[in-house]
Amino acid sequence: MTVYDITRPLSADAVLYPGDVRPQFHEVDNGQYRVTEMTLGTHTGTHIDAPSHYLRGGMTVDAIPPGVLVGPARVVDCSDAEGLIEPERLAGRLAGTRTLLVKTWFSGRQEFDPGYPSLSPEAAKVIVEAGITCLGTDTPSVEAFNGDGSVHRILLGSGMAVLELLDLAAVPEGEYTMAALPLRIRGADGSPVRVILWDKEEFA
């Protein structure tokens, strides 16, 4: 079975969206054993946005049904996209899936770049209308760096879960099975998440 770990390593030098919490790790040696004290944001590294990230009273990360985060997924390659990803780039590529993972040139990048590809509000609406319940991207955000939050509100307003800062560099376009499991942090707007893919036909 081919298994892809599409989670970025979580470290002090992880790609950081400006304004987010810089991760810190401090090892505590108690003689017989060691523990590590961590400082993290809910949107540090590869992470999930719950609807409450942008919507007051929206679903929190601990309330997202696990069935939304485990099951068939489709990787769509948009590696040649520059700037906004518009609806025509997604045309004919959404039917028959409920989890969509968008691959761009940002996969594998180790530094923040404000010019990362992102969805236009129109593309976000098309994704919602297609019945997608989980959307993932390999960029720091589904929304442009200078966005006004409308893309997040369109997606999260539908109850969708959003995965950001994946690493799809080694993953070809195609059909897979996905498991994306966040920490079950009560009342939180997001969480770091471990995401893996494996070949769909090998799951059965």
C-alpha positions in Angstrom: 0.0 0.0 0.0 1.3 3.5 -0.9 0.7 5.9 2.0 1.4 9.6 1.7 2.0 11.7 4.9 0.9 15.1 3.6 1.5 16.8 7.0 4.4 19.3 7.4 6.8 18.6 10.2 5.9 20.8 13.2 9.0 22.6 14.4 10.2 26.0 15.5 11.1 27.0 12.0 7.7 25.9 10.5 6.2 28.1 7.8 4.3 30.8 9.7 1.4 33.0 8.5 2.2 36.5 9.7 0.6 37.2 13.0 0.3 33.5 14.0 2.0 32.1 17.1 5.6 31.0 16.6 5.9 27.4 17.8 8.3 26.8 20.7 9.4 23.6 22.3 11.2 23.3 25.7 12.3 19.9 26.9 11.9 19.2 30.6 14.2 16.5 32.0 12.7 15.1 35.3 15.5 12.6 35.7 13.7 9.3 35.0 11.8 10.7 32.0 11.5 13.7 29.7 8.5 15.8 28.7 8.3 18.7 26.2 6.5 21.9 26.9 5.0 23.3 23.7 3.7 26.7 22.7 1.4 26.5 19.7 -1.4 28.3 18.0 -4.5 26.4 16.8 -3.4 27.3 13.3 0.2 26.3 13.5 1.7 24.2 10.7 -0.6 21.8 8.9 -3.9 22.6 10.6 -7.7 22.5 10.3 -10.0 25.6 10.3 -13.3 24.9 12.1 -16.3 27.1 11.1 -15.9 29.0 14.4 -12.6 30.3 13.1 -14.5 33.0 11.3 -18.2 32.6 12.4 -19.4 33.4 15.9 -21.3 30.5 17.2 -20.0 28.3 14.4 -19.0 24.6 14.9 -15.9 24.2 16.9 -13.1 21.7 16.1 -14.2 19.1 18.6 -17.7 19.0 17.1 -16.6 18.3 13.5 -18.0 14.8 12.7 -15.1 12.3 12.2 -16.8 11.1 9.0 -16.1 14.4 7.4 -12.4 13.9 7.9 -12.0 10.3 7.0 -12.9 8.8 3.6 -12.6 9.3 -0.2 -10.6 12.4 -1.3 -9.6 13.8 -4.7 -6.3 15.6 -5.3 -6.6 18.2 -8.1 -3.3 19.6 -9.5 -3.3 23.3 -9.9 0.5 23.7 -9.8 0.6 26.1 -12.7 -1.9 28.5 -11.0 -0.6 31.9 -10.3 -2.6 34.2 -8.0 -6.3 33.5 -7.8 -7.7 30.1 -8.7 -10.9 30.8 -10.5 -14.0 28.6 -11.2 -12.9 27.6 -14.7 -9.8 25.9 -13.3 -12.1 23.6 -11.3 -14.7 23.0 -13.9 -15.5 19.3 -14.4 -13.2 18.3 -11.6 -15.5 18.4 -8.6 -18.4 16.0 -9.3 -18.4 12.7 -7.3 -16.2 13.7 -4.4 -16.9 15.3 -1.0 -13.2 16.0 -0.1 -11.1 18.1 -2.4 -7.4 18.7 -2.0 -5.9 21.4 -4.1 -2.2 21.0 -5.0 -0.2 24.1 -6.0 3.4 25.1 -6.4 3.6 26.1 -2.7 4.0 22.4 -1.6 7.5 21.9 -0.3 8.2 25.6 0.2 9.9 26.3 3.4 9.3 30.1 3.7 6.2 32.2 3.7 5.4 33.8 0.3 2.5 36.3 0.2 2.0 35.5 -3.4 0.8 31.9 -2.7 -2.1 30.7 -4.9 -5.6 31.1 -3.4 -9.3 30.7 -4.2 -11.4 33.5 -5.5 -14.7 34.0 -3.8 -16.4 32.7 -7.0 -14.3 29.5 -6.9 -15.3 29.1 -3.2 -19.0 29.4 -4.1 -18.5 26.7 -6.8 -16.9 24.4 -4.3 -19.8 24.8 -1.8 -22.4 24.3 -4.6 -20.6 21.0 -5.6 -21.3 19.7 -2.1 -17.7 19.5 -0.9 -17.6 19.0 2.9 -13.8 19.1 3.4 -11.4 21.3 1.4 -7.6 21.1 1.7 -4.9 23.2 0.3 -1.1 23.1 0.5 -0.9 26.9 0.9 -0.9 28.9 4.2 -4.5 29.9 3.6 -7.4 29.2 1.2 -7.7 33.0 0.9 -5.4 35.5 -0.6 -3.0 37.3 1.7 -4.8 40.6 1.2 -8.2 38.9 1.4 -11.1 40.3 3.4 -12.3 37.0 4.9 -15.0 36.4 2.4 -13.5 33.2 1.0 -13.3 31.7 4.6 -16.8 32.9 5.4 -18.2 31.3 2.2 -16.6 27.9 2.8 -16.9 27.8 6.6 -20.4 29.2 6.4 -21.5 26.0 4.6 -20.2 23.9 7.6 -17.2 22.8 5.6 -13.9 21.8 7.3 -10.8 23.5 5.8 -7.3 22.0 5.9 -4.4 24.4 5.2 -0.6 24.1 4.8 -0.6 20.5 3.5 2.4 19.1 1.6 1.2 17.5 -1.6 4.5 17.7 -3.4 4.9 13.9 -3.8 1.2 13.2 -4.5 -0.1 12.8 -8.1 -3.5 14.1 -9.0 -6.1 11.4 -8.5 -8.4 9.5 -6.1 -7.4 8.5 -2.6 -8.6 7.7 0.9 -7.8 10.4 3.5 -7.6 10.5 7.3 -7.2 14.0 8.8 -7.4 13.9 12.6 -7.1 17.1 14.7 -6.6 17.3 18.4 -10.0 17.2 20.1 -9.7 20.6 21.7 -12.9 21.6 23.4 -14.4 24.8 22.0 -11.4 25.6 19.7 -11.5 27.3 16.3 -8.9 24.9 14.9 -6.1 22.5 15.6 -2.8 21.2 14.2 -3.7 18.0 12.3 -2.0 14.9 11.0 -3.2 14.1 7.4 -2.4 10.9 5.5 -3.6 9.6 2.1 -3.5 6.2 0.6 -4.5 4.8 -2.8 -8.2 4.5 -2.9 -8.3 1.1 -4.6 -6.0 -0.4 -1.9 -8.4 0.6 0.9 -11.1 -1.9 -0.1 
